[in-house]
Amino acid sequence: MSHASPSAACPPTDTARDWRTPIELAVLGVIWGSSFLFMRVAAPHFGAYALVELRLCLGALVLLPFLWRDRAQFPARRWPVLAGIGVLNSALPFLLFAWGAQHAPAAIGAITNAMTVLFTALIAFLFFGERIGARRAVALLVGFIGVLVLATGKAGGLSVGPAALAGATASLLYGIGYNLVKRHMADLPPASSAAATLGCAALLLSPLAVTHWPTAPVPGVAWACAGALGIVCTGLAYRVYYRLIQRIGPARAATVTYLIPVFGALLAWAILGEPLTWTMLLAAVLILGSVAVSQRAAARRPR
């Protein structure tokens, strides 16, 4: 999750039309869409705990230079809050998505991930007094119906309900985490904040990762997927995303949400041969449509 300074929320028109923006959004969509494919390949060999520990450690290492540069802005009193946000915003959602990847096609996690935008609005309304409006309330309802549709479906003869529920819960945690980041970390540099929260999450998860480390040999392709998940999909992708937020603002940067399920499902179909069912397509239309309506309603609401 991420945040932007007030000055980044209203970027100049010429930078908003920068040719780099659609390219970087598409690249992020591919990277984060492929993360579900990488989890699908690696999770059965590593298990959720070990895989997420590798992801957290590698992501934190990529961003560590930024934290070192800004270390003066991270006094000891702030680290308990950073650790809590790291658990809610990284460790637990990553674990839920990794668990889901062991039990259902990659597209399930990619589709439910889009609910993050809706859950963020819901948490802000329930606990932080932000207005939600009738349009966004309807959008939330439609999005939840989409998750229910997804949960009732089957893929390859197997029920995907538990994986869909895990993905929706992970998105709810992302929504909580985003609101906490916005209120407790807005004065901190974003890349450094990500390094701090990922590092804290890795440290707290390490005992479970050690006790659940795989005993059987892990194939090279699973190691490669775990490495890509941590280095590319976590560390490097966060850096690109924060740069986008600074250039075009958080609302425009969040449009990557629409691309992740598309690329996630297509890559899993093309590379892993996983099925694309009508239930998945209907759920994706409901969820992404509700996110689009929610985003438009938020953009029209007076600040």
Secondary structure as UniProt FT lines:
FT   HELIX           6..9
FT   HELIX           13..16
FT   HELIX           20..46
FT   HELIX           48..69
FT   HELIX           71..73
FT   HELIX           76..78
FT   HELIX           79..86
FT   HELIX           87..91
FT   HELIX           92..103
FT   HELIX           106..113
FT   TURN            114..115
FT   HELIX           116..128
FT   HELIX           133..152
FT   STRAND          154..155
FT   TURN            156..157
FT   STRAND          158..159
FT   HELIX           161..184
FT   TURN            186..187
FT   HELIX           190..211
FT   HELIX           220..230
FT   HELIX           231..236
FT   HELIX           237..248
FT   HELIX           250..253
FT   TURN            254..255
FT   HELIX           256..272
FT   HELIX           278..300
//
